[in-house]
Amino acid sequence: MSFYDTILGNLSSYIAVTDAEEEVCDLYSVYYSSSSTQPRSDLVDPSKPELEIEIPGSGRRSITLTITQNPHINNELGQTGGVLWNSSIVLSTYFARHHSNNPGWEANLKEANIVELGSGCGLVGLTLHRLGARRVVLTDQWRMMKVLGKNVDRAKTGRNGGVLVAAEYDWSTAGEKGLLRGSVVAAEPVDMVVVCDCVYHEEVVPLVVRALAEVCACQGTGRRAVGIVAQELRSDLVHQAFVEALLQRFTVYRMPVDPATDAFYVLYVVWLKD
Ligand SMILES: C[S@@+](CC[C@H](N)C(=O)[O-])C[C@H]1O[C@@H](n2cnc3c(N)ncnc32)[C@H](O)[C@@H]1O
């Protein structure tokens, strides 16, 4: 059974998204009425070169990961991945909780080949590895490869049986003929593509959606890949553009989050339209 089959079995607990404007109205009415309106930071703690992150599971031991950051990368124009973003904790926690509560999901992970786009320091992909995924490929632009590689190498020394790989994959190359084929990203049929907080201004929207579509298309025959997209809600206009672009290529469902703690975040599951 694939993630897609498991998700289809749970579709009644998700919200179908068919119109970007309606989606933004829905999300932002909760966002604005949320009691948690104190100033907040998008980042976990950019001042530290190394962070110990604890991801709580439910009914299962929590996962602790050491993550190296390089805040200097973020000083370069357009660079954002050198430090950990809060959304990566929200998504990792979602995976850890989901994992404990759904035996089918655990079985899916053991078989799964997962690709993460824009991994940054890599927390989400590394959490999936620790949860038992068969193969996880964490990708980013070349500037990020040193810090991402360091975090991946450290995690490899643990006793998890799964394959863990850091690979360069730049969204601006998505669609270039032959580039993905034969690369480590497409070396095996893909079951899940993870995208965490990769849309922070409107210009990246078409790049992210094209890359997500390109990697989802590496699905196996008769085995549909799902995309899991986590996004911190910032600008309503940028989010609307993102949902609009997703809807052109993908079927989109929103997964429920706890509005008391996660009102600023949204999680989607998507798959390519036929
Ligand atoms: C806001 S950060 C999020 C990082 C990480 N997913 C997290 O949640 O902590 C966005 C990530 O997208 C990556 N990115 C931006 N443009 C990219 C591109 N053209 N190709 C690949 N990755 C890109 C950045 O390097 C960065 O790691």
The ligand as a Gaussian input file, in Angstrom:
#p B3LYP/6-31G(d) Opt

LIG

0 1
 C       12.538000      29.346000       4.176000
 S       13.749000      28.142000       3.823000
 C       13.025000      26.670000       4.498000
 C       14.078000      25.665000       4.845000
 C       13.553000      24.379000       5.485000
 N       12.632000      23.685000       4.606000
 C       12.891000      24.672000       6.817000
 O       11.649000      24.644000       6.889000
 O       13.631000      24.945000       7.805000
 C       13.519000      27.885000       2.047000
 C       14.502000      26.878000       1.447000
 O       14.297000      26.835000       0.036000
 C       15.566000      26.766000      -0.601000
 N       15.503000      27.304000      -1.971000
 C       15.252000      28.575000      -2.345000
 N       15.335000      28.705000      -3.683000
 C       15.651000      27.459000      -4.158000
 C       15.878000      26.933000      -5.457000
 N       15.825000      27.721000      -6.547000
 N       16.160000      25.630000      -5.575000
 C       16.234000      24.824000      -4.489000
 N       16.038000      25.263000      -3.217000
 C       15.751000      26.565000      -3.059000
 C       16.463000      27.630000       0.281000
 O       17.839000      27.358000       0.070000
 C       15.966000      27.236000       1.659000
 O       16.644000      26.127000       2.154000

